Amino acid sequence: MQRDHRHRHPHDRLRAARSRWRTDRGAWEVRARVERFVEPAVLLLLREGATHGYQLLERLPEFGDYRVDAGNLYRILRALEEEGMVTSQWNAELPGPAKRTYRLTPEGTRLLEHWIEALRATRTVIDDFLKRYDAPEGR
């Protein structure tokens, strides 16, 4: 049975697209998030060592209140592999069924370095914003 998306509550669509919304009780719910932050987080985890997707899924919450479903993670890993940022191979030596193990390539390391530069620039903008907010009014 297909779900008819036309009958969703109008706020559901806004909530998915926005980073702020009012709760049913009238309070504000705000999510300050970095778009596509999963990619640099995956690259950083792989820089720390080769691992399989399930371990990545378990470790991603180390970077904040952040939930990634397995399907999205594997799409990201496939895209990174197609672009030459990671490589993978099946590993049957681990306990249980064979698992695909992912490893960062030198090109992936360079991409992570670009992410770090961009995140540092973003941090500077955020730090400046917070300093301005914390400054006494009228200053």
DSSP file (Angstrom, degrees, kcal/mol; ACC not computed):
  #  RESIDUE AA STRUCTURE BP1 BP2  ACC     N-H-->O    O-->H-N    N-H-->O    O-->H-N    TCO  KAPPA ALPHA  PHI   PSI    X-CA   Y-CA   Z-CA
    1    1 A M              0   0    0      0, 0.0     2,-0.3     0, 0.0     0, 0.0   0.000 360.0 360.0 360.0 124.3    0.0    0.0    0.0
    2    2 A Q        -     0   0    0      1,-0.0     2,-0.4     2,-0.0     0, 0.0  -0.605 360.0-123.2 -83.1 142.9    1.5    3.3   -1.0
    3    3 A R        -     0   0    0     -2,-0.3     2,-1.0     1,-0.0     3,-0.1  -0.689  16.2-130.9 -86.1 134.5    1.2    6.2    1.4
    4    4 A D    >   -     0   0    0     -2,-0.4     3,-1.3     1,-0.2    -1,-0.0  -0.764  19.6-170.0 -87.8 105.0   -0.5    9.3    0.2
    5    5 A H  G >  S+     0   0    0     -2,-1.0     3,-1.2     1,-0.3    -1,-0.2   0.600  74.7  77.8 -73.4 -11.5    1.9   12.1    1.1
    6    6 A R  G 3  S+     0   0    0      1,-0.2    -1,-0.3    -3,-0.1    -2,-0.0   0.726  90.0  56.4 -69.6 -18.9   -0.6   14.8    0.2
    7    7 A H  G <  S+     0   0    0     -3,-1.3    -1,-0.2     2,-0.0    -2,-0.1   0.256  78.4 120.1-100.6  13.3   -2.4   14.2    3.5
    8    8 A R  S <  S-     0   0    0     -3,-1.2    -3,-0.0     1,-0.1     5,-0.0  -0.359  79.3 -90.9 -68.8 156.1    0.5   14.8    5.8
    9    9 A H    >>  -     0   0    0      1,-0.1     3,-1.5    -2,-0.0     4,-0.8  -0.484  36.4-124.0 -64.2 137.7    0.3   17.5    8.4
   10   10 A P  H 3> S+     0   0    0      0, 0.0     4,-1.3     0, 0.0     3,-0.3   0.812 109.5  58.6 -58.6 -30.2    1.7   20.7    6.8
   11   11 A H  H 3> S+     0   0    0      1,-0.2     4,-2.9     2,-0.2     5,-0.2   0.765  93.0  67.7 -71.8 -23.7    4.2   21.1    9.7
   12   12 A D  H <> S+     0   0    0     -3,-1.5     4,-1.7     2,-0.2    -1,-0.2   0.915 101.8  46.3 -61.3 -42.5    5.7   17.7    8.9
   13   13 A R  H  X S+     0   0    0     -4,-0.8     4,-1.4    -3,-0.3    -1,-0.2   0.920 114.8  46.8 -66.4 -43.5    7.1   18.9    5.6
   14   14 A L  H  X S+     0   0    0     -4,-1.3     4,-2.0     1,-0.2    -2,-0.2   0.907 108.7  55.5 -64.1 -41.5    8.4   22.1    7.2
   15   15 A R  H  < S+     0   0    0     -4,-2.9    -1,-0.2     1,-0.2    -2,-0.2   0.881 107.4  49.3 -60.8 -39.0   10.0   20.2   10.0
   16   16 A A  H  < S+     0   0    0     -4,-1.7    -1,-0.2     1,-0.2    -2,-0.2   0.840 118.3  39.2 -68.7 -32.4   12.0   18.0    7.7
   17   17 A A  H  < S+     0   0    0     -4,-1.4     2,-0.2    -3,-0.2    -2,-0.2   0.652 109.9  65.6 -93.6 -16.5   13.3   20.9    5.7
   18   18 A R     <  -     0   0    0     -4,-2.0     3,-0.1    -5,-0.1    12,-0.0  -0.618  65.3-142.5-110.3 164.3   13.9   23.4    8.5
   19   19 A S  S    S+     0   0    0     -2,-0.2    12,-3.1     1,-0.1     2,-0.3   0.350  88.2  43.9-103.3   3.9   16.3   23.6   11.4
   20   20 A R  E     +A   30   0A   0     10,-0.2     2,-0.3    -6,-0.2    10,-0.2  -0.997  59.6 152.1-146.4 148.2   13.7   25.2   13.7
   21   21 A W  E     -A   29   0A   0      8,-2.1     8,-3.2    -2,-0.3     2,-0.4  -0.974  41.8-100.9-163.4 162.8   10.0   24.7   14.5
   22   22 A R  E     -A   28   0A   0     -2,-0.3     6,-0.2     6,-0.2     2,-0.1  -0.736  34.9-132.8 -90.7 139.7    7.5   25.1   17.2
   23   23 A T    >   -     0   0    0      4,-3.1     3,-1.9    -2,-0.4    -1,-0.1  -0.273  35.0 -94.4 -79.0 174.2    6.5   22.1   19.3
   24   24 A D  T 3  S+     0   0    0      1,-0.3    -1,-0.1     2,-0.1    -2,-0.0   0.771 128.2  54.8 -61.1 -25.2    2.9   21.2   20.0
   25   25 A R  T 3  S-     0   0    0      2,-0.1    -1,-0.3     1,-0.0     3,-0.1   0.395 121.6-106.6 -90.8   3.2    3.3   23.1   23.3
   26   26 A G  S <  S+     0   0    0     -3,-1.9     2,-0.1     1,-0.3    -2,-0.1   0.429  77.3 129.5  90.8  -1.3    4.5   26.3   21.6
   27   27 A A        -     0   0    0      1,-0.1    -4,-3.1    -5,-0.0     2,-0.4  -0.476  62.0-106.5 -82.4 158.5    8.2   26.1   22.5
   28   28 A W  E     -A   22   0A   0     -6,-0.2     2,-0.5    -2,-0.1    -6,-0.2  -0.690  24.4-161.6 -86.6 137.4   10.9   26.4   19.9
   29   29 A E  E     -A   21   0A   0     -8,-3.2    -8,-2.1    -2,-0.4     2,-0.4  -0.989  16.0-175.9-113.2 124.1   12.9   23.3   18.9
   30   30 A V  E     -A   20   0A   0     -2,-0.5     2,-0.5   -10,-0.2   -10,-0.2  -0.976  15.4-166.3-127.1 135.4   16.1   24.2   17.1
   31   31 A R        -     0   0    0    -12,-3.1     2,-0.8    -2,-0.4    -2,-0.0  -0.950   5.9-161.9-120.7 109.3   18.7   22.0   15.5
   32   32 A A        +     0   0    0     -2,-0.5     2,-0.3     2,-0.0    -2,-0.0  -0.818  31.4 163.6 -87.5 112.8   22.1   23.6   14.8
   33   33 A R        -     0   0    0     -2,-0.8     2,-0.6     3,-0.0    -2,-0.1  -0.945  41.9-129.3-137.0 153.6   23.6   21.3   12.3
   34   34 A V    >   -     0   0    0     -2,-0.3     3,-1.4     1,-0.0    -2,-0.0  -0.896  37.9-118.7 -99.4 122.0   26.3   21.1    9.7
   35   35 A E  T 3  S+     0   0    0     -2,-0.6    -1,-0.0     1,-0.3     0, 0.0  -0.308  92.7   4.7 -60.0 140.7   25.0   19.9    6.4
   36   36 A R  T >  S+     0   0    0      1,-0.1     3,-0.8     3,-0.1    -1,-0.3   0.776  79.9 148.2  57.1  31.5   26.6   16.7    5.1
   37   37 A F  T <>  +     0   0    0     -3,-1.4     4,-1.8     1,-0.2     5,-0.2   0.691  58.1  74.0 -70.0 -17.3   28.6   16.3    8.4
   38   38 A V  H 3> S+     0   0    0      1,-0.2     4,-2.8     2,-0.2    -1,-0.2   0.906  89.8  58.9 -60.8 -41.0   28.4   12.5    8.0
   39   39 A E  H <> S+     0   0    0     -3,-0.8     4,-2.5     1,-0.2    -1,-0.2   0.948 108.6  40.2 -59.4 -53.8   31.0   12.5    5.2
   40   40 A P  H  > S+     0   0    0      0, 0.0     4,-2.5     0, 0.0    -1,-0.2   0.870 114.7  54.8 -64.9 -31.6   33.8   14.2    7.2
   41   41 A A  H  X S+     0   0    0     -4,-1.8     4,-2.4     2,-0.2    -2,-0.2   0.925 109.8  46.2 -64.4 -43.1   33.0   12.1   10.2
   42   42 A V  H  X S+     0   0    0     -4,-2.8     4,-2.5     2,-0.2     5,-0.2   0.926 112.4  50.6 -63.4 -45.2   33.3    8.9    8.2
   43   43 A L  H  X S+     0   0    0     -4,-2.5     4,-1.8    -5,-0.2    -2,-0.2   0.908 111.3  48.5 -60.8 -41.5   36.5   10.0    6.6
   44   44 A L  H  X S+     0   0    0     -4,-2.5     4,-1.3     2,-0.2    -1,-0.2   0.921 111.0  49.5 -65.5 -43.8   38.0   10.8   10.1
   45   45 A L  H  < S+     0   0    0     -4,-2.4     4,-0.4     1,-0.2     3,-0.2   0.897 112.0  48.9 -61.9 -39.3   36.9    7.5   11.5
   46   46 A L  H >< S+     0   0    0     -4,-2.5     3,-0.8     1,-0.2    58,-0.6   0.808 103.6  60.0 -72.0 -28.1   38.5    5.7    8.5
   47   47 A R  H 3< S+     0   0    0     -4,-1.8    -1,-0.2     1,-0.2    -2,-0.2   0.843 101.3  56.2 -63.5 -31.2   41.7    7.7    9.0
   48   48 A E  T 3< S-     0   0    0     -4,-1.3    -1,-0.2     1,-0.3    -2,-0.2   0.647 130.8 -50.7 -75.2 -15.0   41.8    6.1   12.5
   49   49 A G    <   -     0   0    0     -3,-0.8    -1,-0.3    -4,-0.4    53,-0.1  -0.650  64.7 -70.8 153.3 153.4   41.8    2.7   10.9
   50   50 A A        +     0   0    0     -2,-0.2     2,-0.3    -3,-0.1    53,-0.2  -0.342  59.2 158.6 -62.6 143.4   40.0    0.4    8.4
   51   51 A T  E     -B  102   0B   0     51,-1.8    51,-3.7    -2,-0.0     2,-0.2  -0.964  37.2-102.6-158.0 169.8   36.6   -0.7    9.6
   52   52 A H  E >>  -B  101   0B   0     -2,-0.3     4,-1.8    49,-0.3     3,-0.5  -0.615  39.1-102.2-101.4 166.4   33.3   -2.1    8.4
   53   53 A G  H 3> S+     0   0    0     47,-0.7     4,-2.6     1,-0.2     5,-0.2   0.832 116.6  55.4 -57.3 -40.7   30.0   -0.2    8.0
   54   54 A Y  H 3> S+     0   0    0      1,-0.2     4,-2.0     2,-0.2    -1,-0.2   0.897 107.6  50.3 -63.9 -38.5   28.3   -1.4   11.2
   55   55 A Q  H <> S+     0   0    0     -3,-0.5     4,-1.8     2,-0.2    -1,-0.2   0.899 110.2  50.7 -65.0 -38.8   31.2   -0.2   13.3
   56   56 A L  H  X S+     0   0    0     -4,-1.8     4,-2.0     1,-0.2    -2,-0.2   0.930 108.4  52.3 -61.2 -44.7   31.0    3.2   11.6
   57   57 A L  H  < S+     0   0    0     -4,-2.6    -2,-0.2     1,-0.2    -1,-0.2   0.883 110.8  47.8 -59.3 -39.9   27.3    3.3   12.3
   58   58 A E  H  < S+     0   0    0     -4,-2.0    -1,-0.2     1,-0.2    -2,-0.2   0.833 115.8  44.3 -69.2 -32.8   28.0    2.6   16.0
   59   59 A R  H >< S+     0   0    0     -4,-1.8     3,-2.3     1,-0.2     4,-0.2   0.686  88.6  83.6 -90.2 -19.3   30.7    5.2   16.2
   60   60 A L  G >< S+     0   0    0     -4,-2.0     3,-2.2     1,-0.3    -1,-0.2   0.839  79.9  66.9 -56.7 -35.1   29.1    8.1   14.3
   61   61 A P  G >  S+     0   0    0      0, 0.0     3,-1.6     0, 0.0    -1,-0.3   0.660  80.4  80.9 -61.8 -11.5   27.2    9.3   17.5
   62   62 A E  G <  S+     0   0    0     -3,-2.3    -2,-0.2     1,-0.3     3,-0.1   0.718  87.3  59.3 -61.1 -18.9   30.6   10.2   18.9
   63   63 A F  G <  S-     0   0    0     -3,-2.2    -1,-0.3     1,-0.3     2,-0.2   0.134 124.3 -69.1 -99.5  18.9   30.2   13.4   16.8
   64   64 A G  S <  S-     0   0    0     -3,-1.6     2,-1.8     2,-0.1    -1,-0.3  -0.653  80.8 -31.6 126.0 179.9   27.0   14.6   18.5
   65   65 A D  S    S+     0   0    0     -2,-0.2     2,-0.4    -3,-0.1    -3,-0.1  -0.556  87.9 144.7 -74.1  89.5   23.4   13.8   18.8
   66   66 A Y        -     0   0    0     -2,-1.8     2,-0.5    -5,-0.1    -3,-0.1  -0.979  35.2-168.6-145.8 115.2   23.4   12.4   15.4
   67   67 A R        +     0   0    0     -2,-0.4     2,-0.5    -7,-0.1    -2,-0.0  -0.936   6.5 179.8-114.5 128.1   21.5    9.4   13.9
   68   68 A V        -     0   0    0     -2,-0.5     2,-0.2   -11,-0.2    -8,-0.1  -0.991  23.8-132.6-123.7 129.1   22.3    8.0   10.5
   69   69 A D     >  -     0   0    0     -2,-0.5     4,-2.1     1,-0.1     3,-0.3  -0.503  24.1-114.5 -80.8 156.1   20.4    5.1    9.1
   70   70 A A  H  > S+     0   0    0      1,-0.2     4,-2.7     2,-0.2     5,-0.2   0.863 113.2  57.1 -57.9 -40.7   22.3    2.2    7.6
   71   71 A G  H  > S+     0   0    0      1,-0.2     4,-1.8     2,-0.2    -1,-0.2   0.916 108.5  45.8 -59.4 -44.6   21.0    2.8    4.1
   72   72 A N  H  > S+     0   0    0     -3,-0.3     4,-2.3     2,-0.2    -1,-0.2   0.912 111.9  52.0 -65.1 -42.1   22.3    6.4    4.1
   73   73 A L  H  X S+     0   0    0     -4,-2.1     4,-2.7     1,-0.2    -2,-0.2   0.937 110.5  47.2 -60.2 -46.3   25.7    5.4    5.5
   74   74 A Y  H  X S+     0   0    0     -4,-2.7     4,-2.4     1,-0.2    -1,-0.2   0.836 109.8  53.6 -68.4 -30.7   26.1    2.7    2.8
   75   75 A R  H  X S+     0   0    0     -4,-1.8     4,-2.4    -5,-0.2    -1,-0.2   0.917 110.6  47.6 -65.0 -42.0   25.1    5.2    0.1
   76   76 A I  H  X S+     0   0    0     -4,-2.3     4,-2.7     2,-0.2    -2,-0.2   0.930 112.6  48.6 -63.1 -45.6   27.8    7.6    1.3
   77   77 A L  H  X S+     0   0    0     -4,-2.7     4,-2.2     2,-0.2    -2,-0.2   0.903 111.4  50.0 -62.7 -41.2   30.4    4.8    1.5
   78   78 A R  H  X S+     0   0    0     -4,-2.4     4,-2.6     2,-0.2    -1,-0.2   0.925 112.0  47.6 -62.7 -44.1   29.5    3.7   -2.1
   79   79 A A  H  X S+     0   0    0     -4,-2.4     4,-1.8     2,-0.2    -2,-0.2   0.919 111.7  50.0 -64.3 -43.0   29.8    7.2   -3.4
   80   80 A L  H  <>S+     0   0    0     -4,-2.7     5,-2.9     1,-0.2     6,-1.0   0.878 112.3  48.5 -62.0 -37.1   33.1    7.7   -1.6
   81   81 A E  H ><5S+     0   0    0     -4,-2.2     3,-1.3     4,-0.2    -2,-0.2   0.914 108.6  52.1 -70.2 -42.0   34.4    4.5   -3.1
   82   82 A E  H 3<5S+     0   0    0     -4,-2.6    -1,-0.2     1,-0.3    -2,-0.2   0.834 111.1  49.3 -61.4 -31.8   33.2    5.4   -6.6
   83   83 A E  T 3<5S-     0   0    0     -4,-1.8    -1,-0.3    -5,-0.2    -2,-0.2   0.451 118.6-112.5 -87.3  -1.5   35.1    8.7   -6.3
   84   84 A G  T < 5S+     0   0    0     -3,-1.3    24,-0.4     2,-0.3    23,-0.3   0.644  84.8 119.0  82.6  14.6   38.3    6.9   -5.1
   85   85 A M  S   <S+     0   0    0     -5,-2.9    20,-2.4    -6,-0.2    23,-0.4   0.792  81.0  16.9 -83.0 -29.0   38.1    8.3   -1.5
   86   86 A V  E     -C  104   0B   0     -6,-1.0     2,-0.3    18,-0.2    -2,-0.3  -0.939  65.8-151.7-135.7 159.0   37.8    4.9    0.1
   87   87 A T  E     -C  103   0B   0     16,-2.6    16,-2.6    -2,-0.3     2,-0.3  -0.874  14.7-163.6-121.9 162.3   38.4    1.3   -0.9
   88   88 A S  E     +C  102   0B   0     -2,-0.3     2,-0.3    14,-0.2    14,-0.2  -0.985  10.7 178.3-144.4 156.7   36.7   -1.8    0.4
   89   89 A Q  E     -C  101   0B   0     12,-1.7    12,-3.3    -2,-0.3     2,-0.3  -0.983  36.9-100.7-153.2 152.9   37.1   -5.5    0.4
   90   90 A W  E     -C  100   0B   0     -2,-0.3     2,-0.5    10,-0.2    10,-0.2  -0.553  33.4-162.4 -75.1 137.3   35.3   -8.4    1.9
   91   91 A N  E     +C   99   0B   0      8,-3.0     8,-2.4    -2,-0.3     3,-0.3  -0.960  19.2 172.7-126.4 112.3   36.8   -9.7    5.1
   92   92 A A        +     0   0    0     -2,-0.5    -1,-0.1     6,-0.2     4,-0.1   0.424  67.8  82.1 -95.4  -0.6   35.8  -13.2    6.2
   93   93 A E  S    S+     0   0    0      6,-0.1    -1,-0.2     2,-0.1     3,-0.1   0.706  73.0  88.0 -78.9 -19.2   38.4  -13.3    9.1
   94   94 A L  S    S-     0   0    0     -3,-0.3     5,-0.0     1,-0.1    -3,-0.0  -0.405  96.4 -87.4 -74.6 156.1   36.1  -11.3   11.4
   95   95 A P  S    S+     0   0    0      0, 0.0    -1,-0.1     0, 0.0    -2,-0.1  -0.316  96.2  14.5 -61.1 147.3   33.6  -13.2   13.6
   96   96 A G  S    S-     0   0    0     -3,-0.1     3,-0.1    -4,-0.1    -2,-0.0  -0.387 115.7 -11.0  85.3-164.7   30.3  -13.9   12.0
   97   97 A P  S    S-     0   0    0      0, 0.0    -6,-0.1     0, 0.0    -3,-0.1  -0.212  91.0 -77.1 -66.4 160.4   29.5  -13.5    8.3
   98   98 A A        -     0   0    0     -6,-0.1     2,-0.4    -8,-0.1    -6,-0.2  -0.268  52.0-156.7 -57.7 142.6   32.0  -11.8    5.9
   99   99 A K  E     - C   0  91B   0     -8,-2.4    -8,-3.0    -3,-0.1     2,-0.6  -0.943  18.9-117.2-125.6 145.6   32.0   -8.0    6.2
  100  100 A R  E     - C   0  90B   0     -2,-0.4   -47,-0.7   -10,-0.2     2,-0.5  -0.722  32.1-154.0 -80.8 123.4   33.0   -5.4    3.8
  101  101 A T  E     -BC  52  89B   0    -12,-3.3   -12,-1.7    -2,-0.6     2,-0.3  -0.866   4.2-149.2-104.5 132.2   35.9   -3.4    5.3
  102  102 A Y  E     -BC  51  88B   0    -51,-3.7   -51,-1.8    -2,-0.5     2,-0.4  -0.782  12.4-173.0-105.1 143.4   36.5    0.2    4.3
  103  103 A R  E     - C   0  87B   0    -16,-2.6   -16,-2.6    -2,-0.3     2,-0.2  -0.995  25.7-116.7-137.1 139.4   39.9    1.9    4.1
  104  104 A L  E     - C   0  86B   0    -58,-0.6   -18,-0.2    -2,-0.4   -19,-0.1  -0.531  27.7-147.2 -74.8 138.7   40.8    5.5    3.5
  105  105 A T     >  -     0   0    0    -20,-2.4     4,-2.0    -2,-0.2     5,-0.2  -0.547  30.4-103.3 -95.9 167.9   42.8    6.3    0.3
  106  106 A P  H  > S+     0   0    0      0, 0.0     4,-1.9     0, 0.0     5,-0.1   0.884 126.2  52.8 -57.3 -37.4   45.4    9.1    0.0
  107  107 A E  H  > S+     0   0    0    -23,-0.3     4,-2.1     1,-0.2   -22,-0.2   0.880 107.0  52.3 -65.3 -37.2   42.8   11.0   -2.0
  108  108 A G  H  > S+     0   0    0    -24,-0.4     4,-2.4   -23,-0.4    -1,-0.2   0.861 106.4  53.5 -64.7 -36.5   40.3   10.5    0.8
  109  109 A T  H  X S+     0   0    0     -4,-2.0     4,-1.9     2,-0.2    -2,-0.2   0.901 108.5  49.4 -64.2 -40.9   42.9   11.9    3.2
  110  110 A R  H  X S+     0   0    0     -4,-1.9     4,-1.7     2,-0.2    -2,-0.2   0.894 110.0  51.1 -64.8 -39.4   43.2   15.0    1.0
  111  111 A L  H  X S+     0   0    0     -4,-2.1     4,-2.3     1,-0.2    -2,-0.2   0.916 108.1  52.3 -63.3 -42.2   39.4   15.4    1.0
  112  112 A L  H  X S+     0   0    0     -4,-2.4     4,-2.5     1,-0.2    -1,-0.2   0.897 106.0  54.6 -60.0 -40.0   39.4   15.1    4.8
  113  113 A E  H  X S+     0   0    0     -4,-1.9     4,-2.1     1,-0.2    -1,-0.2   0.884 108.1  49.1 -61.1 -38.4   42.0   17.9    4.9
  114  114 A H  H  X S+     0   0    0     -4,-1.7     4,-2.4     2,-0.2    -1,-0.2   0.892 109.8  51.5 -67.4 -39.4   39.7   20.1    2.8
  115  115 A W  H  X S+     0   0    0     -4,-2.3     4,-3.0     2,-0.2     5,-0.2   0.921 108.3  52.1 -60.0 -42.9   36.8   19.3    5.1
  116  116 A I  H  X S+     0   0    0     -4,-2.5     4,-2.6     1,-0.2    -2,-0.2   0.922 109.4  49.2 -61.9 -44.4   38.9   20.3    8.1
  117  117 A E  H  X S+     0   0    0     -4,-2.1     4,-2.1     1,-0.2    -1,-0.2   0.930 113.6  46.3 -58.4 -46.1   39.8   23.7    6.5
  118  118 A A  H  X S+     0   0    0     -4,-2.4     4,-2.2     1,-0.2    -2,-0.2   0.900 112.9  49.0 -65.8 -41.0   36.1   24.3    5.7
  119  119 A L  H  X S+     0   0    0     -4,-3.0     4,-2.6     2,-0.2    -1,-0.2   0.883 109.8  51.8 -67.4 -37.7   35.0   23.3    9.2
  120  120 A R  H  X S+     0   0    0     -4,-2.6     4,-2.0    -5,-0.2    -1,-0.2   0.906 110.1  49.2 -64.2 -40.2   37.7   25.5   10.8
  121  121 A A  H  X S+     0   0    0     -4,-2.1     4,-1.9     2,-0.2    -2,-0.2   0.907 112.0  48.7 -64.0 -41.1   36.4   28.5    8.7
  122  122 A T  H  X S+     0   0    0     -4,-2.2     4,-2.5     1,-0.2    -2,-0.2   0.899 108.3  54.0 -64.5 -40.6   32.8   27.7    9.8
  123  123 A R  H  X S+     0   0    0     -4,-2.6     4,-3.2     1,-0.2    -1,-0.2   0.892 106.4  52.9 -60.9 -39.3   34.0   27.5   13.4
  124  124 A T  H  X S+     0   0    0     -4,-2.0     4,-2.5     2,-0.2    -1,-0.2   0.922 109.8  47.7 -61.8 -44.4   35.5   31.0   13.1
  125  125 A V  H  X S+     0   0    0     -4,-1.9     4,-2.2     2,-0.2    -2,-0.2   0.921 114.6  46.1 -62.5 -44.0   32.2   32.4   11.8
  126  126 A I  H  X S+     0   0    0     -4,-2.5     4,-2.8     2,-0.2    -2,-0.2   0.919 111.7  51.3 -66.0 -43.9   30.3   30.7   14.6
  127  127 A D  H  X S+     0   0    0     -4,-3.2     4,-2.5     1,-0.2    -2,-0.2   0.920 111.1  48.4 -59.0 -44.0   32.8   31.9   17.2
  128  128 A D  H  X S+     0   0    0     -4,-2.5     4,-2.1     2,-0.2    -1,-0.2   0.903 111.3  50.4 -62.8 -41.3   32.5   35.5   15.9
  129  129 A F  H  X S+     0   0    0     -4,-2.2     4,-2.2     1,-0.2    -2,-0.2   0.931 112.1  46.6 -60.9 -47.2   28.7   35.2   16.0
  130  130 A L  H  X S+     0   0    0     -4,-2.8     4,-2.7     2,-0.2    -2,-0.2   0.872 110.3  52.9 -67.0 -37.0   28.7   33.9   19.6
  131  131 A K  H  X S+     0   0    0     -4,-2.5     4,-1.3     2,-0.2    -1,-0.2   0.918 110.2  48.6 -62.3 -42.3   31.2   36.6   20.7
  132  132 A R  H  < S+     0   0    0     -4,-2.1    -2,-0.2     1,-0.2    -1,-0.2   0.905 112.7  47.9 -64.9 -40.3   28.9   39.3   19.3
  133  133 A Y  H  < S+     0   0    0     -4,-2.2    -2,-0.2     1,-0.2    -1,-0.2   0.916 113.3  47.6 -64.6 -42.7   25.9   37.7   21.0
  134  134 A D  H  < S+     0   0    0     -4,-2.7    -1,-0.2    -5,-0.1    -2,-0.2   0.654  91.5 101.1 -75.0 -16.2   27.7   37.5   24.3
  135  135 A A  S  < S-     0   0    0     -4,-1.3     3,-0.1    -3,-0.2     4,-0.1  -0.339  90.6 -89.3 -67.3 150.0   29.0   41.1   24.1
  136  136 A P    >   -     0   0    0      0, 0.0     3,-1.3     0, 0.0    -1,-0.1  -0.308  56.6 -92.4 -57.2 143.7   27.1   43.7   26.2
  137  137 A E  T 3  S+     0   0    0      1,-0.2    -4,-0.0     2,-0.1    -3,-0.0  -0.233 109.2  26.4 -59.8 145.8   24.3   45.2   24.2
  138  138 A G  T 3         0   0    0     -3,-0.1    -1,-0.2     1,-0.1    -3,-0.0   0.530 360.0 360.0  80.9   6.7   25.0   48.4   22.3
  139  139 A R    <         0   0    0     -3,-1.3    -2,-0.1    -7,-0.1    -1,-0.1   0.430 360.0 360.0-101.1 360.0   28.6   47.5   21.9
